[in-house]
Amino acid sequence: MFEKFSRSWDLVKASASVLRSDKELMLFPVISGIATLVVLATFLLPMFALRIFAEGIGLGGVVFGFLFYFVQYSVMIFFNCALVGAAMIRLDGGDPTLADGFNAARAKIPSILGYAAIAATVGVLLQALKSKDNNFLVRLAGSGLGAAWTLATFLVVPVLVSRNVGPVDALKESVSLLKRTWGENAVGQVGIGAAFGLITFAFVLVGVALTLLAAQASFALAVVVGALFLLAVLLVGIYQAALSAIYSAALYRYAVSHETPAAFRDAGLEQAFLPKAG
């Protein structure tokens, strides 16, 4: 397991070097974040106006929740496909543009919508399990299933971008690849999430402290300091999203092709992704 951890972090560092060489890739999660906020606002306004959940989660609430998940997932998956498509070009030695990424995603819109429908259904079911206030075991099972779903679907986007398959086949291939890359998959995801979680937590603590300190001088200064730290937290989130997408692209590419471009020559990919016998 320690060997898998070491290889995974070598792959994370190599992915970071790819991102440093093409900072334009971070524009995809920026635009995605703006689009998801628009979607959120679009659903929140009618939700409060119509008081959809005022009397609990009924049939209307389930339908509303599914529609929200579907639209939100469609937007996020589309932009993830655009980012991974551009990252694939960079991994091949090219110099991708925003248009290249969006063209890659547009070519997969039917599959993206199909996978978004699957993800929305799973999202509604998992949320229903995790919201059981009076049953700890059901909530725990929901959290465990959610973690398993995240691992199993980590490579769906690279599969959709790289192959001409539908959402079900992409999901099956992602699960199949998980059996070969579970160590790198799990350590990479958990490691990236933990590292950026600590960074974000540190930024929040420092930001709150400095904002309170600035408030002793003036309210305007406190607003400026708070806004700057909020911007810093958002930038950390953007960097994490871009790095995670590049990591998934690299993990998929070398799991299936065993090719090693310049950015990954020291990442131990040949040992990490040797074909299994049989």
BELDADA-V378953 format. One record per residue. N is the residue number from 1. RES is the residue in one letter. PSI is psi as a letter, one per 40 degrees, with the letter a starting at -180 (NA if undefined). BURIAL is I if it has 9 or more other ideal C-beta (glycine too) atoms within 8 Angstrom, else O. Layout:
# BELDADA-V378953
<<N/RES/PSI/BURIAL> <N/RES/PSI/BURIAL>>
This chain:
# BELDADA-V378953
<<1/M/d/O> <2/F/d/O> <3/E/d/O> <4/K/d/I> <5/F/d/I> <6/S/d/I> <7/R/d/I> <8/S/d/I> <9/W/d/I> <10/D/d/I> <11/L/d/I> <12/V/d/I> <13/K/d/I> <14/A/d/I> <15/S/d/I> <16/A/d/I> <17/S/d/I> <18/V/d/I> <19/L/d/I> <20/R/d/O> <21/S/e/O> <22/D/g/I> <23/K/e/O> <24/E/d/I> <25/L/d/I> <26/M/e/I> <27/L/d/O> <28/F/d/I> <29/P/d/I> <30/V/d/I> <31/I/d/I> <32/S/d/I> <33/G/d/I> <34/I/d/O> <35/A/d/I> <36/T/d/I> <37/L/d/O> <38/V/d/O> <39/V/d/I> <40/L/d/I> <41/A/d/O> <42/T/d/I> <43/F/d/I> <44/L/d/O> <45/L/d/O> <46/P/d/I> <47/M/d/I> <48/F/d/O> <49/A/d/O> <50/L/e/O> <51/R/f/O> <52/I/d/I> <53/F/e/O> <54/A/d/O> <55/E/f/O> <56/G/a/O> <57/I/g/O> <58/G/a/O> <59/L/d/O> <60/G/d/O> <61/G/d/I> <62/V/d/I> <63/V/d/O> <64/F/d/I> <65/G/d/I> <66/F/d/I> <67/L/d/I> <68/F/d/I> <69/Y/d/I> <70/F/d/I> <71/V/d/I> <72/Q/d/I> <73/Y/d/I> <74/S/d/I> <75/V/d/I> <76/M/d/I> <77/I/d/I> <78/F/d/I> <79/F/d/I> <80/N/d/I> <81/C/d/I> <82/A/d/I> <83/L/d/I> <84/V/d/I> <85/G/d/I> <86/A/d/I> <87/A/d/I> <88/M/d/I> <89/I/d/I> <90/R/d/I> <91/L/d/I> <92/D/e/O> <93/G/e/O> <94/G/a/O> <95/D/g/O> <96/P/i/I> <97/T/i/O> <98/L/d/I> <99/A/d/O> <100/D/d/I> <101/G/d/I> <102/F/d/I> <103/N/d/I> <104/A/d/I> <105/A/d/I> <106/R/d/O> <107/A/e/O> <108/K/e/I> <109/I/d/I> <110/P/d/O> <111/S/d/I> <112/I/d/I> <113/L/d/I> <114/G/d/I> <115/Y/d/I> <116/A/d/I> <117/A/d/I> <118/I/d/I> <119/A/d/I> <120/A/d/I> <121/T/d/I> <122/V/d/I> <123/G/d/I> <124/V/d/I> <125/L/d/O> <126/L/d/I> <127/Q/d/I> <128/A/d/I> <129/L/d/I> <130/K/e/I> <131/S/e/O> <132/K/g/I> <133/D/d/O> <134/N/e/O> <135/N/g/O> <136/F/d/O> <137/L/d/O> <138/V/d/I> <139/R/d/I> <140/L/d/O> <141/A/d/I> <142/G/d/I> <143/S/d/I> <144/G/d/O> <145/L/d/I> <146/G/d/I> <147/A/d/O> <148/A/d/O> <149/W/d/I> <150/T/d/I> <151/L/d/I> <152/A/d/I> <153/T/e/I> <154/F/d/I> <155/L/e/I> <156/V/d/I> <157/V/d/I> <158/P/d/I> <159/V/d/I> <160/L/d/I> <161/V/d/I> <162/S/d/O> <163/R/i/O> <164/N/g/O> <165/V/i/I> <166/G/i/O> <167/P/d/I> <168/V/d/O> <169/D/d/O> <170/A/d/I> <171/L/d/I> <172/K/d/O> <173/E/d/I> <174/S/d/I> <175/V/d/I> <176/S/d/O> <177/L/d/I> <178/L/d/I> <179/K/d/O> <180/R/d/I> <181/T/f/I> <182/W/d/I> <183/G/d/I> <184/E/d/I> <185/N/d/I> <186/A/d/I> <187/V/d/I> <188/G/d/I> <189/Q/d/I> <190/V/d/O> <191/G/d/I> <192/I/d/I> <193/G/d/I> <194/A/d/O> <195/A/d/O> <196/F/d/I> <197/G/d/O> <198/L/d/O> <199/I/d/I> <200/T/d/I> <201/F/d/O> <202/A/d/O> <203/F/d/I> <204/V/d/I> <205/L/d/O> <206/V/d/I> <207/G/d/I> <208/V/d/O> <209/A/d/O> <210/L/d/I> <211/T/d/I> <212/L/d/I> <213/L/d/O> <214/A/d/I> <215/A/d/I> <216/Q/d/O> <217/A/d/O> <218/S/i/O> <219/F/d/O> <220/A/d/O> <221/L/d/I> <222/A/d/I> <223/V/d/O> <224/V/d/I> <225/V/d/I> <226/G/d/I> <227/A/d/O> <228/L/d/I> <229/F/d/I> <230/L/d/I> <231/L/d/O> <232/A/d/I> <233/V/d/I> <234/L/d/I> <235/L/d/O> <236/V/d/I> <237/G/d/I> <238/I/d/I> <239/Y/d/I> <240/Q/d/I> <241/A/d/I> <242/A/d/I> <243/L/d/I> <244/S/d/I> <245/A/d/I> <246/I/d/I> <247/Y/d/I> <248/S/d/I> <249/A/d/I> <250/A/d/I> <251/L/d/I> <252/Y/d/I> <253/R/d/I> <254/Y/e/I> <255/A/d/I> <256/V/d/O> <257/S/d/O> <258/H/f/I> <259/E/i/O> <260/T/h/I> <261/P/i/I> <262/A/d/O> <263/A/e/I> <264/F/e/I> <265/R/d/O> <266/D/e/O> <267/A/e/I> <268/G/f/I> <269/L/d/I> <270/E/d/O> <271/Q/d/O> <272/A/d/I> <273/F/f/I> <274/L/h/O> <275/P/h/O> <276/K/i/O> <277/A/h/O> <278/G/NA/O>>
